[in-house]
Amino acid sequence: MAHPSTPQIKVVLKVRAVKSTVVSAFVGSLLFCSLGCGVFFISGAIQTGSTIHGSVTSVTVSSVMNGTGGTTQVTFVTFLQNAVPTTVDFCGNQAPQFPLSRTVNVNFNPGQFCAVIVTVVVL
């Protein structure tokens, strides 16, 4: 004679399996959505731009090795900020944008070999 509780155990196991599948799908959906939102949020929150303000004391256009065996033209600009010189390497020939002895504000995006200028304001 079979135990009368055997059918109940099968039903309980089936219900638990369905609940487990639904919970797994729900958690997976939340994880997928949060990862998608996280990627968007993180990329929107990273600020890649930099700013420098100072008097232009030196401008030199030169070529540098770019890591692939070629060269890249770069403009080396030295700014004087509170008696401290700072040199930034800008991509391309940017010399006309940096008059000597003038104060400038520069917004730029740093790069691997040189910085890309966003804006230059001569004051």
C-alpha positions in Angstrom: 0.0 0.0 0.0 1.4 3.4 -1.0 1.7 6.3 1.4 -1.1 8.9 1.1 1.5 11.7 1.4 3.5 10.8 -1.7 1.2 12.7 -4.2 1.5 15.8 -1.9 5.3 15.7 -2.0 5.2 15.7 -5.8 2.9 18.7 -5.9 5.0 20.6 -3.4 8.2 19.8 -5.4 6.5 21.0 -8.6 5.3 24.3 -7.0 8.8 24.9 -5.6 10.3 24.2 -9.0 8.0 26.7 -10.6 8.6 29.3 -7.9 12.3 28.8 -8.3 12.1 29.3 -12.1 10.0 32.4 -11.7 12.4 33.8 -9.0 15.4 33.0 -11.2 13.8 34.7 -14.2 12.9 37.8 -12.1 16.4 38.1 -10.6 17.9 37.6 -14.0 15.7 40.3 -15.4 16.6 42.7 -12.6 20.3 41.9 -13.1 20.1 42.5 -16.8 18.2 45.8 -16.4 20.5 47.1 -13.7 23.6 46.2 -15.7 22.2 48.0 -18.7 21.3 51.0 -16.6 24.7 50.9 -14.8 26.6 51.0 -18.0 24.7 54.0 -19.2 25.0 55.8 -15.9 28.6 55.1 -15.5 29.5 56.3 -19.0 27.5 59.4 -18.5 29.1 60.2 -15.1 32.7 59.9 -16.2 34.1 63.3 -17.1 37.0 63.0 -19.4 37.6 66.7 -20.0 40.3 68.8 -18.3 40.9 72.6 -18.0 44.0 74.7 -17.8 44.2 78.4 -17.2 47.5 80.3 -17.4 49.9 82.6 -19.3 51.4 81.1 -22.4 55.2 81.1 -22.0 56.3 78.6 -24.7 54.8 77.0 -27.9 56.6 74.3 -29.9 55.3 72.2 -32.7 57.0 68.8 -33.1 56.4 65.2 -34.1 56.3 62.3 -31.6 56.2 58.6 -32.1 52.6 57.4 -31.8 53.2 53.8 -30.8 52.4 52.2 -34.2 55.7 53.1 -35.8 54.4 56.4 -37.2 54.5 59.9 -36.0 51.9 62.4 -34.8 52.2 66.2 -35.0 51.9 67.7 -31.5 52.0 71.2 -30.1 53.7 71.5 -26.7 52.3 74.5 -24.8 53.8 75.7 -21.5 51.4 77.6 -19.2 52.5 79.6 -16.2 50.0 79.2 -13.3 50.9 80.9 -10.0 54.6 80.9 -11.0 54.5 77.1 -11.7 55.0 76.0 -15.4 52.8 73.3 -16.8 53.2 71.8 -20.3 50.4 70.2 -22.2 50.8 68.3 -25.5 48.0 69.1 -27.9 47.3 67.1 -31.0 48.1 68.8 -34.4 49.5 72.2 -35.1 47.7 74.4 -32.5 50.3 77.1 -32.3 48.0 79.9 -33.8 45.6 79.4 -30.9 48.3 80.2 -28.2 49.7 83.7 -28.5 52.8 84.1 -26.3 52.5 86.1 -23.1 48.7 86.0 -23.2 46.4 84.3 -20.6 44.2 81.5 -22.0 41.6 79.1 -20.7 41.7 75.7 -22.5 39.2 72.9 -22.2 40.6 69.6 -23.6 40.3 65.8 -23.5 43.5 64.0 -22.5 44.6 61.3 -24.9 47.3 58.6 -25.1 49.8 60.6 -27.1 48.3 64.1 -27.0 45.3 66.1 -25.8 42.4 67.1 -28.1 41.3 70.7 -27.7 37.6 71.4 -27.0 37.8 75.2 -26.6 40.5 77.8 -26.3 39.6 81.3 -25.0 42.3 84.0 -25.1 41.8 86.5 -22.4 
